[in-house]
Amino acid sequence: MITALCFIQVIPEHVNSAGEAIAKIQGVTAAYSVTGKIDLVVLIEVRTHEDIAKVVTDGISKVKGVQSTETHVSFRTFNNADIEAGFSLGAEEG
C-alpha cells in the first residue's frame, strides 16, 4: 500500500463542502481541516503511484473550490500510534 499526504488550498467559503466531497473519493482515507497556509490535509492510501495521480488529478483537483494541491508520497511509516496521536493533537473528545 502506498500512502500520500495531499495539502490543499481551498476558497474559504468552500472548505467544509470540499472537505466532505474529498473524503468520499475512493483512495482517500481521511480529510482534515487545518490551520496555516493550507486548508485541508488529505491522507491517501492506494496500491500504485498511478492511483495517487488519479485520486489527485481526477478527483481532488476537480472538487468545487479547490485552488491548488501539493502531494507528498510517504517512503516509510515508523509507528502507526505516533501518526494517529499527531493528527489528534488538540482534539477534544465529547
C-alpha positions as CSV (number, residue, x, y, z in Angstrom):
1,M,0.0,0.0,0.0
2,I,1.3,3.5,-0.9
3,T,0.5,6.4,1.4
4,A,0.5,10.0,0.4
5,L,-0.5,13.3,2.0
6,C,-2.1,16.0,-0.1
7,F,-2.0,19.6,1.1
8,I,-4.9,21.5,-0.4
9,Q,-5.8,25.2,-0.7
10,V,-9.5,25.9,-1.0
11,I,-11.6,29.0,-1.5
12,P,-12.6,29.9,2.1
13,E,-16.4,29.5,1.6
14,H,-15.9,26.0,0.2
15,V,-13.7,24.5,2.9
16,N,-16.4,22.4,4.5
17,S,-18.1,21.2,1.4
18,A,-14.8,20.5,-0.3
19,G,-13.6,18.5,2.7
20,E,-16.8,16.4,2.7
21,A,-16.6,15.8,-1.0
22,I,-12.9,14.9,-0.9
23,A,-13.4,12.5,2.0
24,K,-15.8,10.5,-0.3
25,I,-13.3,10.0,-3.1
26,Q,-12.1,6.4,-3.4
27,G,-8.5,6.1,-2.1
28,V,-8.9,9.0,0.4
29,T,-8.6,7.6,3.9
30,A,-9.3,10.9,5.8
31,A,-9.6,14.6,5.2
32,Y,-8.5,17.1,7.9
33,S,-9.3,20.8,8.1
34,V,-6.2,22.5,9.4
35,T,-4.7,25.9,10.3
36,G,-1.9,27.6,8.4
37,K,-1.2,28.2,4.7
38,I,-3.2,25.2,3.6
39,D,-6.8,24.5,4.3
40,L,-7.1,20.7,4.1
41,V,-4.7,17.8,4.6
42,V,-5.8,14.6,2.9
43,L,-4.5,11.1,3.7
44,I,-4.4,8.9,0.5
45,E,-3.8,5.1,0.6
46,V,-3.7,3.3,-2.7
47,R,-1.9,0.4,-4.5
48,T,0.1,2.3,-7.1
49,H,1.6,5.6,-7.9
50,E,-0.7,5.9,-10.9
51,D,-3.6,5.6,-8.4
52,I,-2.3,8.6,-6.5
53,A,-2.3,10.6,-9.7
54,K,-5.9,9.5,-10.4
55,V,-7.1,10.4,-6.9
56,V,-5.4,13.9,-7.1
57,T,-6.0,14.8,-10.7
58,D,-9.3,13.1,-11.5
59,G,-10.8,13.5,-8.0
60,I,-9.4,16.1,-5.6
61,S,-8.5,18.8,-8.2
62,K,-12.0,18.7,-9.7
63,V,-13.8,19.4,-6.4
64,K,-15.5,22.8,-6.4
65,G,-13.4,25.4,-4.5
66,V,-10.1,23.6,-4.7
67,Q,-7.4,26.1,-5.8
68,S,-4.2,24.1,-5.5
69,T,-2.8,20.8,-4.3
70,E,0.7,19.7,-3.2
71,T,1.1,15.9,-2.8
72,H,3.8,14.2,-0.8
73,V,4.4,10.4,-1.1
74,S,5.4,8.6,2.1
75,F,8.6,6.4,2.0
76,R,8.0,4.7,5.3
77,T,5.7,4.7,8.3
78,F,7.6,4.5,11.5
79,N,4.8,3.9,14.1
80,N,1.1,3.9,13.4
81,A,0.3,5.0,17.0
82,D,2.6,8.1,16.7
83,I,0.9,9.1,13.4
84,E,-2.6,8.8,14.9
85,A,-1.5,10.8,18.0
86,G,-0.1,13.5,15.8
87,F,-3.3,14.0,13.9
88,S,-5.4,14.0,17.1
89,L,-3.4,16.7,19.0
90,G,-5.7,19.3,20.4
91,A,-8.8,17.3,19.6
92,E,-11.4,17.2,22.2
93,E,-13.4,14.1,22.9
94,G,-17.0,14.6,23.5
